[in-house]
Amino acid sequence: MAKQRIDHDRLFKELLSTFFEDFLLLFFPDVYEHIDVHHLSFLSEELFTDVTAGEKHRVDLLVETKVKGEDGLVIVHVEHQSYKQRTFPERMFLYFSRLFQKHRRRILPIAIFSYDERHDEPSSLMIQFPFLTVLDFRFLTVELRKLPWREYIRRDNPVAAALLSKMGYNESEKVEVKKEFLRMLVRLELDEAKQRLLFGFFETYLRLSEAEEIQLRNEVSQMETKEAKQVMELIISYEQRGIEKGIQQGVKQGIEQGLKQGIKQGMKQGMKQGIEQGRQKGIEEGKIDIAKKMLAKGYDVDTIHELTGLPVEKIERVKG
């Protein structure tokens, strides 16, 4: 099966548009201090064609706002970059010039670099002669892999929580990074939609193996009692959602298999029976598969019975 392509730009746009104020406060407090956060509106996407390269580029995020104490609007342009590109500063300048040409407003350009390797990214584009500097274009940058993740875990900031997954941790620190992410999520006390956004973003970029998940649960159980209970409830809540999704997929597969079987039988009754049998079989197989994974992660039989509805005897057989 082909590996599913991650739409990095969409994920970052969703995160930053939902928590734009938190983003500025986290990385650019000086900007946040001067921006009127009570006057924010998100502009429609801009699509630019690079005639020379024969490519089309879509500007990631445009926010219209004001500077405190000043008349007139300004535009904050945030561009996410997930791969190394030698000509990226030129691209930022082209975006800037075309946006300025269209809107005729001051524009603050910001670039976020999220690739896995560490690079020394330029934050300017200069065009000059020995006798004259024609252009000195500068933009703000965030290079996530260069950020020490431990410095962000005490900040109750949702953007910091999500972006722990892209900061400068080592492979041996993955379990600890996720544990701290969950602790931040508990402290933030966000509504379910925002919590799900952060969890989905984090899980896209930092996934633990089954052995690492068991290690995580063991470390959580050793935390202070109240916090451990809250974090464990969060883990179980999202694992239960995964269980429900797995069951739904099993039902869908079962119906498809039953439909094929019914068609082969060539009779309406046979088709009906085939769909129902396939549905039941899909549900059962989906639950058994989930039970196996939960056992591997250290869940006890009673918890698995409660979450999946499988009989205790059947779970014991799977366990054995």
C-alpha positions as CSV (number, residue, x, y, z in Angstrom):
1,M,0.0,0.0,0.0
2,A,1.4,3.4,-0.9
3,K,2.3,5.7,1.9
4,Q,-0.2,8.4,2.5
5,R,1.2,11.8,1.7
6,I,1.0,14.3,4.5
7,D,-0.4,17.8,3.6
8,H,2.0,19.7,5.7
9,D,0.8,23.1,4.6
10,R,-2.8,22.4,5.4
11,L,-1.9,21.1,8.9
12,F,0.1,24.1,9.7
13,K,-2.5,26.5,8.3
14,E,-5.2,24.9,10.4
15,L,-3.0,25.1,13.5
16,L,-1.9,28.7,13.0
17,S,-5.3,30.1,11.9
18,T,-6.9,28.6,15.0
19,F,-4.3,29.8,17.4
20,F,-2.8,32.8,15.6
21,E,-2.5,35.0,18.7
22,D,-0.8,32.2,20.6
23,F,1.6,31.8,17.7
24,L,2.7,35.4,17.8
25,L,2.9,35.5,21.5
26,L,5.1,32.3,21.6
27,F,7.6,33.2,18.9
28,F,7.3,37.0,18.3
29,P,6.3,38.7,21.6
30,D,7.5,42.1,20.2
31,V,5.1,41.7,17.2
32,Y,2.3,40.6,19.5
33,E,2.8,43.6,21.7
34,H,2.2,46.0,18.8
35,I,-0.5,44.1,16.9
36,D,-4.2,44.8,17.6
37,V,-5.3,41.2,18.2
38,H,-8.9,42.4,18.5
39,H,-8.8,43.3,14.8
40,L,-7.9,40.1,13.0
41,S,-9.3,38.7,9.8
42,F,-8.1,36.0,7.5
43,L,-7.8,36.7,3.8
44,S,-8.5,34.3,1.0
45,E,-5.7,32.2,-0.4
46,E,-3.5,33.8,-3.1
47,L,-2.3,31.7,-6.0
48,F,0.8,32.9,-7.8
49,T,2.3,31.5,-11.0
50,D,6.1,31.4,-11.4
51,V,6.3,31.8,-15.1
52,T,10.1,31.1,-15.3
53,A,9.9,27.9,-13.3
54,G,6.5,26.9,-14.7
55,E,5.1,26.3,-11.2
56,K,2.1,27.5,-9.2
57,H,2.5,28.5,-5.5
58,R,-0.2,29.1,-3.0
59,V,0.4,31.6,-0.1
60,D,-0.1,29.7,3.1
61,L,-1.7,32.3,5.5
62,L,-2.6,35.9,5.2
63,V,-3.9,37.8,8.2
64,E,-5.2,41.4,8.0
65,T,-4.8,43.4,11.2
66,K,-3.8,46.8,12.6
67,V,-0.8,48.2,14.5
68,K,-1.9,49.6,17.9
69,G,-2.3,53.4,17.9
70,E,-2.0,53.7,14.1
71,D,-4.5,54.2,11.3
72,G,-4.5,51.8,8.3
73,L,-4.3,48.1,8.0
74,V,-1.3,45.8,7.7
75,I,-1.0,42.2,6.5
76,V,0.9,39.4,8.2
77,H,2.0,36.8,5.7
78,V,3.0,33.4,7.3
79,E,4.7,30.9,5.0
80,H,5.4,27.3,6.0
81,Q,8.3,25.4,4.4
82,S,8.7,21.7,4.9
83,Y,11.6,21.1,2.6
84,K,15.0,22.6,1.8
85,Q,14.8,25.1,-1.1
86,R,17.9,27.2,-2.1
87,T,15.7,29.9,-3.6
88,F,13.3,30.3,-0.7
89,P,14.3,33.9,0.1
90,E,13.6,34.8,-3.5
91,R,10.2,33.2,-3.3
92,M,9.4,35.1,-0.1
93,F,10.3,38.4,-1.8
94,L,8.2,37.5,-4.9
95,Y,5.2,36.8,-2.6
96,F,5.9,40.1,-0.8
97,S,6.1,42.2,-3.9
98,R,3.0,40.6,-5.5
99,L,1.0,41.0,-2.3
100,F,2.1,44.6,-2.0
101,Q,1.2,45.2,-5.6
102,K,-2.3,43.9,-4.9
103,H,-3.1,45.2,-1.5
104,R,-0.8,48.3,-1.2
105,R,-0.3,47.8,2.5
106,R,2.6,47.2,4.8
107,I,3.3,43.5,5.0
108,L,5.1,41.5,7.7
109,P,6.6,38.3,6.3
110,I,7.2,35.3,8.5
111,A,8.6,31.9,7.5
112,I,8.3,28.6,9.5
113,F,10.8,25.9,8.7
114,S,9.6,22.4,9.8
115,Y,11.8,19.9,8.0
116,D,13.6,17.2,9.9
117,E,17.2,18.3,9.2
118,R,18.9,21.3,10.8
119,H,20.0,24.1,8.4
120,D,21.2,27.6,8.7
121,E,18.3,29.3,6.9
122,P,18.8,32.8,5.6
123,S,16.2,35.4,6.6
124,S,17.0,38.0,4.0
125,L,17.5,38.7,0.3
126,M,20.0,41.3,-0.7
127,I,20.7,42.7,-4.2
128,Q,23.6,45.1,-4.3
129,F,26.4,46.6,-6.3
130,P,29.8,47.9,-5.0
131,F,28.3,51.3,-5.2
132,L,24.6,50.7,-4.2
133,T,22.4,48.4,-2.2
134,V,19.3,48.0,-4.4
135,L,17.3,45.7,-2.1
136,D,17.6,44.6,1.5
137,F,14.6,42.4,2.1
138,R,14.2,40.7,5.5
139,F,11.7,38.4,7.0
140,L,11.1,36.8,10.4
141,T,11.9,33.1,10.8
142,V,11.1,30.1,13.0
143,E,13.4,27.1,12.6
144,L,11.6,24.4,14.6
145,R,14.4,21.7,14.7
146,K,16.7,24.2,16.3
147,L,14.3,24.8,19.2
148,P,15.1,23.0,22.5
149,W,11.8,21.4,23.3
150,R,12.3,21.4,27.1
151,E,12.2,25.2,27.1
152,Y,8.6,25.2,25.9
153,I,6.9,22.6,28.1
154,R,6.1,25.1,30.9
155,R,4.4,27.5,28.6
156,D,0.7,27.0,28.6
157,N,0.5,27.7,24.9
158,P,-1.4,25.4,22.5
159,V,1.0,26.2,19.6
160,A,4.0,25.2,21.7
161,A,2.2,21.9,22.7
162,A,1.5,20.9,19.0
163,L,5.0,22.0,17.8
164,L,6.8,19.9,20.4
165,S,6.4,17.2,17.8
166,K,8.7,19.1,15.3
167,M,11.3,20.5,17.7
168,G,14.8,19.3,18.4
169,Y,14.3,16.1,20.4
170,N,16.3,12.9,20.0
171,E,14.7,9.5,19.2
172,S,15.4,8.4,22.8
173,E,13.3,11.3,24.1
174,K,10.1,10.6,22.1
175,V,8.2,9.0,25.0
176,E,9.1,12.0,27.3
177,V,8.1,14.5,24.6
178,K,4.6,12.9,24.2
179,K,4.2,12.7,28.0
180,E,4.9,16.4,28.3
181,F,2.6,17.1,25.4
182,L,-0.3,15.3,27.2
183,R,0.5,17.2,30.4
184,M,0.3,20.5,28.5
185,L,-3.0,19.4,26.9
186,V,-4.5,18.7,30.3
187,R,-3.4,22.1,31.7
188,L,-4.8,24.0,28.7
189,E,-8.3,22.7,29.3
190,L,-9.4,23.4,25.7
191,D,-12.7,22.5,24.1
192,E,-12.9,19.1,22.4
193,A,-12.5,20.5,18.8
194,K,-9.3,22.4,19.6
195,Q,-8.0,19.5,21.7
196,R,-8.6,17.1,18.8
197,L,-6.8,19.5,16.4
198,L,-3.7,19.6,18.7
199,F,-3.7,15.9,19.2
200,G,-4.1,15.1,15.5
201,F,-1.3,17.5,14.6
202,F,1.1,16.0,17.2
203,E,0.3,12.4,16.3
204,T,1.0,13.2,12.6
205,Y,4.6,14.0,13.4
206,L,5.4,12.0,16.5
207,R,4.1,8.4,16.7
208,L,5.2,5.9,19.3
209,S,5.7,2.2,18.8
210,E,3.7,-0.2,20.9
211,A,6.7,-0.7,23.2
212,E,7.0,3.1,23.6
213,E,3.3,3.4,24.3
214,I,3.6,0.8,27.1
215,Q,6.6,2.8,28.5
216,L,4.5,6.0,28.3
217,R,1.7,4.4,30.3
218,N,4.2,3.2,32.9
219,E,5.7,6.6,33.3
220,V,2.3,8.3,33.5
221,S,1.3,5.9,36.3
222,Q,4.3,7.1,38.3
223,M,3.3,10.7,38.1
224,E,1.5,12.7,40.9
225,T,-1.9,11.0,41.4
226,K,-4.3,13.7,40.2
227,E,-2.3,14.6,37.1
228,A,-1.6,10.9,36.3
229,K,-5.4,10.2,36.4
230,Q,-6.1,13.2,34.0
231,V,-3.4,12.2,31.6
232,M,-4.4,8.6,31.6
233,E,-8.0,9.5,31.0
234,L,-6.8,11.6,28.0
235,I,-4.8,8.6,26.6
236,I,-7.8,6.2,27.0
237,S,-10.2,8.7,25.5
238,Y,-8.1,9.0,22.3
239,E,-7.4,5.2,22.2
240,Q,-11.2,4.6,22.5
241,R,-11.8,6.9,19.5
242,G,-9.3,4.8,17.6
243,I,-11.2,1.7,18.7
244,E,-14.5,3.1,17.4
245,K,-12.8,4.1,14.2
246,G,-11.4,0.6,13.8
247,I,-14.8,-0.9,14.4
248,Q,-16.4,1.4,11.8
249,Q,-13.7,0.4,9.3
250,G,-14.4,-3.3,10.1
251,V,-18.1,-2.8,9.6
252,K,-17.4,-1.1,6.2
253,Q,-15.1,-3.9,5.1
254,G,-17.6,-6.5,6.3
255,I,-20.4,-4.9,4.3
256,E,-18.2,-4.7,1.2
257,Q,-17.3,-8.3,1.5
258,G,-20.9,-9.3,2.1
259,L,-22.0,-7.3,-0.9
260,K,-19.5,-9.1,-3.1
261,Q,-20.6,-12.5,-1.7
262,G,-24.3,-11.6,-2.2
263,I,-23.6,-10.5,-5.8
264,K,-21.9,-13.8,-6.5
265,Q,-24.9,-15.7,-5.1
266,G,-27.0,-13.7,-7.5
267,M,-30.1,-13.6,-5.2
268,K,-31.5,-10.7,-3.2
269,Q,-31.9,-12.8,-0.2
270,G,-28.4,-14.1,-0.5
271,M,-27.2,-10.5,-0.9
272,K,-29.0,-9.4,2.2
273,Q,-27.7,-12.3,4.2
274,G,-24.2,-11.8,2.8
275,I,-24.2,-8.1,3.8
276,E,-25.4,-8.9,7.3
277,Q,-23.0,-11.8,7.8
278,G,-20.2,-9.7,6.5
279,R,-21.2,-6.8,8.8
280,Q,-21.2,-9.0,11.9
281,K,-17.9,-10.7,10.8
282,G,-16.3,-7.3,10.2
283,I,-17.4,-6.0,13.6
284,E,-16.1,-9.1,15.3
285,E,-12.8,-9.2,13.5
286,G,-12.3,-5.4,14.1
287,K,-12.9,-5.9,17.9
288,I,-10.5,-8.9,18.1
289,D,-7.8,-7.0,16.3
290,I,-8.2,-4.0,18.6
291,A,-8.2,-6.3,21.6
292,K,-4.9,-7.8,20.5
293,K,-3.3,-4.3,20.3
294,M,-4.7,-3.3,23.6
295,L,-3.3,-6.4,25.3
296,A,0.1,-5.6,23.7
297,K,-0.1,-2.1,25.3
298,G,-0.8,-3.6,28.8
299,Y,-4.6,-3.1,29.1
300,D,-6.3,-5.5,31.5
301,V,-9.1,-7.9,30.3
302,D,-11.8,-6.0,32.1
303,T,-10.9,-2.7,30.5
304,I,-10.8,-4.3,27.1
305,H,-14.2,-5.9,27.7
306,E,-15.7,-2.5,28.8
307,L,-14.3,-0.6,25.8
308,T,-14.9,-3.2,23.0
309,G,-17.9,-5.2,24.3
310,L,-16.1,-8.5,23.6
311,P,-16.9,-11.4,26.0
312,V,-14.2,-11.9,28.7
313,E,-13.8,-15.5,27.6
314,K,-13.0,-14.5,24.0
315,I,-10.5,-11.9,25.2
316,E,-8.8,-14.6,27.4
317,R,-8.5,-16.8,24.4
318,V,-6.9,-14.0,22.4
319,K,-4.6,-13.3,25.3
320,G,-3.7,-17.0,25.6
